[in-house]
Amino acid sequence: MLLPWEYGVRNLSRRPLRTVLTLAALTTVITLVFVVVGFLRGLERSLSVSGDEQVAFVYSIVAEENIETSAIDASITDLLSSSVGKAFTRYGIEHVSPELFLGTRVTLPDGRSGFGLVRGVTVRAPLVHRQVQLVAGNWPGKNEVIVGRLASTKMGAGSASLAIGDTIEFEGNRWTVSGHFQANGSMYEAELWCRLEDFQLATKRQDIGLVALLLQDPAAMADIQLFCKERVDLELTSVRESDYIADLQEFFQPLRTLAWVVVWLVAAAGVFTGLNMMYGAVAGRGREVATLQAIGYRRRAIVISILQEGLLLAAAASLLAGAVSLFFIDGLAVRFTMSALRLRIDNEAILIGCLIGLLVGVLGAIPPAWRAMQADVVEGLKAI
C-alpha cells in the first residue's frame, strides 16, 4: 500500500522555508541548463540556415578554409562569367558578387571599440546571398554601411549602439550607418556591409577576397571546380556554401561537446543541491518515518513518497526555469569566436531542460530515500 499523493504535497508545505530555498536553487540550476542548451540550439540554427547549396565561393587556394585571408585579382569576376558562365541570370543581370571580407577593429559612436566583420560588396550581393533583406534605411552609399542585426553584439555593444545615422570608424575612415539588414538568423547578421570600392580604398587594396556565384543548377558546381583546377596559374579553389558551413560545423564540434559537458556539470551541481536539501529533510523526519512503518506502511511506500517530493520540487523548478527562459533568455544575442547568435529556447530545448530537471530531482532524492529505508524503526521511535 502506497502513501496518499497528498501526503507528499503536504510534507513540502510543512517546511516552507526549506521548500522555497530548494525550489530556488533547483530553478537556478535548471535555468543555467536552459542557457547552455539555448546556445547549442542557436548555434545549430545559425549554421543550418547559413548554407545555400546553390551558392559557390571562389577564392584563393592559399587561404585554405580561411576565406577572410583570401586575396584574388578583381578580374577573376569577369573571367568566371566569360569562361564558365554558370551563374544564374535574370533580366540580363548575372548573380555574381565580388566581395572583400575582413575582420577589423571598429570604433563605435560612444568611443568603445570592438572586433567587427566587414564585407565590401556590390549591389549584386543580395541577389547571391538570398537570406539578406534590408529592413530599415537605405543601401550604403559612399562611406556608408548597413548593419546586420547581430553586428553590435559581435562587437560587444548594445543593440542601440548602431542606429541609422550613427558614425563609426574602421580602417582609418569614418562611416555612416545607412540601414539595417537581417538574414534569417544566418551568420551574415553579425556583419557590416559597405561598398566594395570604398572598402578597397580604405584598406589600400586593389584585389578582392572572393567571388560568390548563385548557380543556375547545383550540378554546375562541377564546372566551377574544373575551371579552378585547369587554371593553376590563378591559384583558385572553390567550395559550395553549404559544404563550407558543414566544415564550420565540424570546426565547432569541440565547442558543442564542451557545452554538453557544461550542461552535465551544471546538472551534477543540481543533483548535489537536491541531495543536500533532501538529506536535511529526511534527517529531521526520523520519528515520522519510523511511525509510518509502525502503522503498517512498507519502506517501499515511504521511499516512493520521498521520491515524489523530489520530483514535485524538480517539476516546479523546471516549469519556473522554462518560463524564465522563454521570457528572458529566448532570443538573447550573444557573441562567440567569429560571429554572434541568438539563444534559442524552442520545443527541443524545453524538452531537454525539463527532462534534465526531472532527472536532477530523482537523483537528488534517491540517496536520502535509501537512507530512510535503512533506518531502524525502534531507534526512530525513540528519536526526539
C-alpha positions as CSV (number, residue, x, y, z in Angstrom):
1,M,0.0,0.0,0.0
2,L,1.3,3.4,-1.0
3,L,1.1,6.6,0.9
4,P,-1.6,9.0,-0.3
5,W,-0.4,11.5,-3.0
6,E,-1.5,14.4,-0.8
7,Y,0.9,13.3,1.9
8,G,4.0,14.2,-0.1
9,V,2.5,17.5,-1.1
10,R,1.6,18.4,2.5
11,N,5.1,17.5,3.6
12,L,6.5,20.2,1.2
13,S,4.2,22.8,2.7
14,R,5.1,21.8,6.3
15,R,8.6,23.2,5.8
16,P,8.1,26.3,3.7
17,L,11.5,27.9,4.1
18,R,13.4,24.7,3.2
19,T,11.0,24.1,0.2
20,V,11.4,27.6,-1.1
21,L,15.2,27.5,-0.8
22,T,15.3,24.1,-2.6
23,L,13.0,25.4,-5.3
24,A,15.1,28.5,-5.8
25,A,18.3,26.5,-6.0
26,L,16.9,24.0,-8.5
27,T,15.3,26.7,-10.6
28,T,18.7,28.5,-10.8
29,V,20.5,25.3,-11.9
30,I,17.9,24.3,-14.5
31,T,17.9,27.9,-15.9
32,L,21.6,27.5,-16.4
33,V,20.9,24.3,-18.3
34,F,18.4,26.1,-20.5
35,V,21.0,28.8,-21.2
36,V,23.6,26.3,-22.4
37,V,21.0,24.3,-24.4
38,G,19.7,27.5,-25.9
39,F,23.2,28.4,-27.0
40,L,23.6,25.0,-28.7
41,R,20.2,25.3,-30.4
42,G,21.0,28.8,-31.5
43,L,24.3,27.7,-33.0
44,E,22.7,24.8,-34.8
45,R,20.0,27.2,-36.1
46,S,22.6,29.8,-37.3
47,L,24.6,27.2,-39.1
48,S,21.7,25.3,-40.7
49,V,20.3,28.5,-42.3
50,S,23.6,29.9,-43.4
51,G,24.5,27.4,-46.2
52,D,22.9,27.7,-49.6
53,E,23.5,24.6,-51.8
54,Q,23.1,26.8,-55.0
55,V,25.8,29.3,-54.0
56,A,29.5,28.7,-54.8
57,F,32.6,30.6,-53.4
58,V,35.7,31.0,-55.5
59,Y,38.7,32.2,-53.6
60,S,42.5,31.8,-53.2
61,I,43.8,28.3,-52.7
62,V,46.4,29.7,-50.4
63,A,43.8,30.8,-47.9
64,E,42.6,27.1,-47.5
65,E,39.4,27.3,-45.4
66,N,40.0,30.9,-44.0
67,I,38.1,32.9,-46.6
68,E,38.8,36.2,-44.7
69,T,42.5,35.8,-45.5
70,S,41.9,35.2,-49.3
71,A,43.2,37.6,-51.9
72,I,42.5,37.2,-55.6
73,D,42.6,39.5,-58.6
74,A,39.5,41.6,-59.2
75,S,39.4,40.5,-62.9
76,I,38.5,36.9,-61.7
77,T,34.9,38.0,-61.6
78,D,34.7,38.8,-65.3
79,L,36.9,35.8,-66.1
80,L,34.4,33.4,-64.3
81,S,31.5,34.9,-66.1
82,S,33.1,34.6,-69.6
83,S,34.8,31.2,-69.2
84,V,32.3,29.3,-67.1
85,G,29.0,31.2,-67.4
86,K,27.1,29.1,-65.0
87,A,25.7,31.9,-62.8
88,F,22.0,32.4,-62.5
89,T,20.9,35.3,-64.8
90,R,17.7,37.3,-64.7
91,Y,16.8,40.3,-66.8
92,G,20.3,40.2,-68.2
93,I,21.9,40.5,-64.7
94,E,24.3,37.8,-63.6
95,H,24.0,36.8,-60.0
96,V,27.8,37.1,-59.3
97,S,29.1,39.0,-56.3
98,P,32.8,40.1,-55.9
99,E,33.5,40.6,-52.2
100,L,36.2,41.6,-49.8
101,F,35.6,40.1,-46.3
102,L,37.8,41.1,-43.4
103,G,37.8,41.2,-39.6
104,T,38.9,44.6,-38.3
105,R,38.8,46.8,-35.2
106,V,35.7,49.1,-35.3
107,T,35.3,52.2,-33.1
108,L,31.7,52.7,-32.1
109,P,29.8,56.0,-31.7
110,D,30.4,56.0,-27.9
111,G,34.2,55.7,-28.3
112,R,34.3,52.0,-27.4
113,S,35.9,49.6,-29.9
114,G,35.3,46.0,-30.8
115,F,36.3,43.4,-33.4
116,G,33.9,43.6,-36.3
117,L,33.3,41.7,-39.5
118,V,33.2,43.9,-42.6
119,R,32.2,42.8,-46.1
120,G,32.7,45.0,-49.1
121,V,30.0,44.2,-51.7
122,T,28.3,45.5,-54.8
123,V,24.6,45.9,-55.4
124,R,24.5,42.3,-56.7
125,A,25.3,40.8,-53.3
126,P,21.7,40.4,-52.1
127,L,21.0,38.5,-55.4
128,V,23.5,35.9,-54.4
129,H,23.0,35.9,-50.6
130,R,19.3,35.4,-50.8
131,Q,18.8,35.4,-47.0
132,V,19.8,39.1,-46.7
133,Q,17.0,41.6,-46.6
134,L,17.2,45.3,-45.9
135,V,14.7,46.0,-43.2
136,A,15.4,49.7,-42.4
137,G,17.2,52.6,-44.1
138,N,18.9,52.6,-47.5
139,W,21.6,50.6,-49.3
140,P,25.0,52.1,-48.5
141,G,26.3,55.0,-50.5
142,K,29.8,56.4,-50.4
143,N,31.4,55.8,-47.0
144,E,28.2,54.3,-45.6
145,V,27.5,50.8,-44.1
146,I,24.5,48.7,-43.4
147,V,24.5,46.8,-40.2
148,G,23.3,43.2,-39.5
149,R,21.0,42.6,-36.5
150,L,23.8,41.0,-34.6
151,A,26.8,43.1,-35.6
152,S,26.7,45.3,-32.5
153,T,26.5,42.1,-30.3
154,K,29.6,40.8,-32.2
155,M,31.5,43.9,-31.2
156,G,30.3,43.8,-27.6
157,A,27.9,46.7,-27.8
158,G,24.2,47.0,-27.2
159,S,21.7,46.7,-30.0
160,A,21.1,50.5,-29.9
161,S,24.7,51.3,-30.5
162,L,24.5,51.3,-34.3
163,A,21.4,53.3,-35.1
164,I,20.8,54.7,-38.5
165,G,22.8,58.0,-38.8
166,D,25.4,57.0,-36.3
167,T,29.1,57.3,-37.3
168,I,31.6,54.6,-36.8
169,E,35.3,54.2,-37.7
170,F,37.4,51.4,-39.1
171,E,40.4,51.1,-41.4
172,G,41.2,54.8,-40.8
173,N,37.9,56.0,-42.3
174,R,34.6,57.3,-40.8
175,W,31.5,55.5,-42.0
176,T,27.8,56.4,-41.5
177,V,25.2,53.8,-40.7
178,S,22.6,54.0,-43.6
179,G,20.5,50.9,-42.8
180,H,19.9,47.6,-41.0
181,F,19.5,44.2,-42.5
182,Q,18.5,40.7,-41.4
183,A,19.5,37.3,-42.9
184,N,17.0,34.8,-41.4
185,G,19.3,34.2,-38.4
186,S,22.3,33.2,-40.5
187,M,25.9,34.2,-39.8
188,Y,25.7,37.2,-42.1
189,E,23.7,39.0,-39.4
190,A,26.9,39.6,-37.5
191,E,28.5,41.6,-40.3
192,L,28.8,45.2,-41.6
193,W,28.3,45.7,-45.3
194,C,29.8,48.6,-47.3
195,R,30.5,49.4,-50.9
196,L,33.3,47.3,-52.3
197,E,35.2,50.2,-53.9
198,D,35.1,52.2,-50.7
199,F,36.4,49.3,-48.7
200,Q,39.2,48.7,-51.2
201,L,40.2,52.3,-51.0
202,A,40.1,52.3,-47.2
203,T,42.3,49.1,-47.0
204,K,44.5,50.2,-49.9
205,R,43.8,47.1,-51.8
206,Q,43.0,46.5,-55.5
207,D,42.2,42.9,-55.1
208,I,39.1,41.1,-53.7
209,G,38.7,38.3,-51.3
210,L,36.3,36.0,-53.1
211,V,33.6,35.7,-55.8
212,A,30.2,34.4,-54.8
213,L,28.0,32.9,-57.5
214,L,24.4,31.9,-57.5
215,L,24.5,28.9,-59.8
216,Q,21.8,28.1,-62.4
217,D,21.9,24.5,-61.2
218,P,23.6,23.0,-58.1
219,A,25.2,20.5,-60.6
220,A,27.1,23.4,-62.2
221,M,29.5,23.3,-59.3
222,A,31.5,20.7,-61.1
223,D,32.2,23.2,-63.9
224,I,33.4,25.8,-61.4
225,Q,35.7,23.2,-59.8
226,L,37.1,22.1,-63.2
227,F,37.8,25.7,-64.1
228,C,39.8,26.2,-60.8
229,K,41.8,23.0,-61.4
230,E,42.6,23.9,-65.0
231,R,43.7,27.5,-64.3
232,V,46.5,26.6,-62.0
233,D,48.1,30.0,-62.7
234,L,45.3,31.7,-60.9
235,E,45.7,29.6,-57.7
236,L,42.0,29.3,-57.2
237,T,39.8,26.9,-55.3
238,S,36.0,26.7,-54.9
239,V,33.5,25.4,-52.4
240,R,29.8,25.1,-52.2
241,E,28.5,27.4,-49.4
242,S,26.6,24.5,-47.8
243,D,29.9,22.5,-47.7
244,Y,31.7,25.4,-46.3
245,I,29.1,25.6,-43.5
246,A,29.4,21.9,-43.0
247,D,33.2,22.3,-42.4
248,L,32.3,25.1,-39.9
249,Q,30.0,22.6,-38.1
250,E,32.9,20.2,-37.7
251,F,35.2,23.1,-36.5
252,F,32.6,24.0,-33.8
253,Q,32.1,20.3,-32.8
254,P,34.6,20.6,-29.8
255,L,32.7,23.7,-28.7
256,R,29.4,21.9,-28.8
257,T,31.0,18.9,-26.9
258,L,32.3,21.3,-24.3
259,A,28.8,22.9,-24.0
260,W,27.2,19.5,-23.3
261,V,29.9,18.8,-20.7
262,V,28.9,22.1,-19.1
263,V,25.2,21.0,-19.2
264,W,26.0,17.8,-17.3
265,L,28.3,19.6,-14.8
266,V,25.6,22.1,-14.0
267,A,23.1,19.2,-13.7
268,A,25.5,17.4,-11.3
269,A,25.6,20.6,-9.2
270,G,21.8,20.5,-9.2
271,V,21.9,16.9,-8.0
272,F,24.1,17.8,-5.1
273,T,21.8,20.7,-4.3
274,G,18.8,18.5,-4.2
275,L,20.8,15.8,-2.3
276,N,21.8,18.2,0.4
277,M,18.3,19.6,0.8
278,M,16.6,16.2,0.8
279,Y,19.1,14.7,3.2
280,G,18.2,17.5,5.6
281,A,14.5,16.9,5.2
282,V,14.8,13.1,5.8
283,A,17.2,13.5,8.7
284,G,14.7,15.6,10.6
285,R,11.9,13.1,10.0
286,G,13.3,10.0,11.7
287,R,10.3,9.6,14.1
288,E,7.8,10.3,11.3
289,V,9.4,7.6,9.0
290,A,9.5,5.1,11.9
291,T,5.9,5.8,12.8
292,L,4.7,5.2,9.3
293,Q,6.5,1.8,9.3
294,A,5.0,1.0,12.7
295,I,1.4,1.6,11.5
296,G,1.9,-0.7,8.5
297,Y,3.4,1.2,5.6
298,R,6.2,-0.6,3.9
299,R,9.6,1.0,3.3
300,R,9.0,0.9,-0.4
301,A,5.9,3.2,0.0
302,I,8.0,5.7,2.1
303,V,10.8,5.7,-0.5
304,I,8.3,6.4,-3.2
305,S,6.8,9.3,-1.2
306,I,10.3,10.8,-0.7
307,L,11.0,10.4,-4.4
308,Q,7.6,12.1,-5.1
309,E,8.6,15.1,-3.1
310,G,11.9,15.4,-5.0
311,L,10.0,15.1,-8.4
312,L,7.4,17.7,-7.4
313,L,10.2,20.2,-6.5
314,A,12.1,19.4,-9.7
315,A,8.9,19.7,-11.8
316,A,8.0,23.0,-10.3
317,A,11.6,24.2,-10.7
318,S,11.6,23.0,-14.4
319,L,8.4,24.9,-15.1
320,L,9.7,28.1,-13.5
321,A,13.0,27.8,-15.3
322,G,11.2,27.2,-18.6
323,A,9.1,30.3,-18.1
324,V,12.1,32.4,-17.2
325,S,14.0,31.1,-20.2
326,L,11.1,31.7,-22.6
327,F,10.5,35.3,-21.4
328,F,14.1,36.5,-20.7
329,I,16.6,34.2,-22.5
330,D,14.9,33.2,-25.7
331,G,16.3,35.5,-28.5
332,L,19.1,36.9,-26.3
333,A,22.0,37.8,-28.5
334,V,25.5,36.5,-27.6
335,R,28.8,36.7,-29.4
336,F,31.3,33.9,-29.9
337,T,34.5,33.4,-31.9
338,M,34.0,34.8,-35.4
339,S,30.2,35.5,-35.2
340,A,27.2,36.1,-33.0
341,L,23.9,34.3,-32.5
342,R,20.7,34.4,-30.6
343,L,19.9,31.9,-27.8
344,R,17.0,29.7,-29.0
345,I,14.6,28.2,-26.5
346,D,12.5,26.1,-28.7
347,N,10.4,22.9,-28.1
348,E,13.6,20.7,-28.2
349,A,15.4,23.0,-25.7
350,I,12.3,22.9,-23.4
351,L,12.1,19.2,-23.6
352,I,15.8,18.7,-22.8
353,G,15.8,21.2,-20.0
354,C,12.7,19.7,-18.3
355,L,14.0,16.1,-18.6
356,I,17.3,17.1,-17.1
357,G,15.4,18.9,-14.3
358,L,13.3,15.9,-13.5
359,L,16.5,13.7,-13.6
360,V,18.1,16.1,-11.1
361,G,15.0,15.7,-8.8
362,V,15.1,11.9,-9.0
363,L,18.9,11.5,-8.5
364,G,18.9,14.1,-5.7
365,A,16.1,12.2,-3.8
366,I,17.4,8.6,-4.2
367,P,20.2,8.6,-1.6
368,P,18.1,10.2,1.1
369,A,15.3,7.7,0.3
370,W,17.8,4.8,0.6
371,R,18.9,6.2,3.9
372,A,15.3,6.2,5.1
373,M,15.0,2.5,4.1
374,Q,18.0,1.6,6.2
375,A,16.8,3.4,9.4
376,D,15.8,1.2,12.4
377,V,12.2,1.5,13.4
378,V,12.8,1.2,17.2
379,E,15.6,3.8,17.1
380,G,13.5,6.1,15.0
381,L,10.6,5.9,17.5
382,K,13.0,6.8,20.3
383,A,14.3,9.8,18.5
384,I,13.3,13.2,19.8
